[in-house]
Amino acid sequence: MFWLSLLGGIYFIIVGISGKGRAYRSKMGTPLSGKEAKTVKIIYLSVGIVLLIIAVFSGIEIFSGV
């Protein structure tokens, strides 16, 4: 759980900051409008932060031996 959430969180934050990827294109392959792209960016960053928080708590649990 620790490694998956850590890698997933890093991936989502990188994609959210860079603004590249399949989520930034419509089904027809055209780029999203500014408002839609901003919404996708916020979602990617928030999911990445949540996954990093999960990684922190999982890491504490694993490495502390609780």
N, C-alpha and C positions, 0 to 999 in steps of 0.2 A: 504494500500500500504506500509506503514511504517513497519508494523509487518512482512508482507510476505517477503519484500526485506531484512529485518534484519535477519530473520530466514534462508532464502535462502542463503544469503551471508555467514553466519556463517557455514552453512552446506557445501557449496562448498569449503570453505577454509579448514575446518577440513578434508574433503575427499581428497582434493588436497595434504595436508601435510602428511596425514597418508598413502596414496597410496593404499587404499583398496576400494573395491566397484566393481560394475559390469562394469564400464567403463575401468577398468584395465585388463579386460579379453577379449579375442577374442570371436567370435560367437561359436567357438568349445569348449570354456571353458579353453583354455590354456592361461597362462600369456602372456602379450604383451612383445615385445622386448624392450630393453633399450631406443632406440630412440622414439618408439611409446609411451612408458610409460612417458617419459619426456614431449612429446607433450601434452598428456592428462593432466599431472600435471600442465603445464603452462596454458592450457585452463581453468581448474578448478579454479586455483588461480586468473586468470584475471577476470573470470565471478564473482567470489566471491567478488573481490575488487570493481567491477562495481556495484554490488548489494548493497554493504555497502555504497558506495557513494550516490546511490539513496536513501537509508534509511536515511542518514544524511540530505539530502535536504528535504525529505518528513517529517522527524521529526521536522526540523526547521519550515516548513510550518504549521504543525499541532500544535505544542506547542507554537508558537509565536502568533497564532490567526490571521494570515494574510489571 
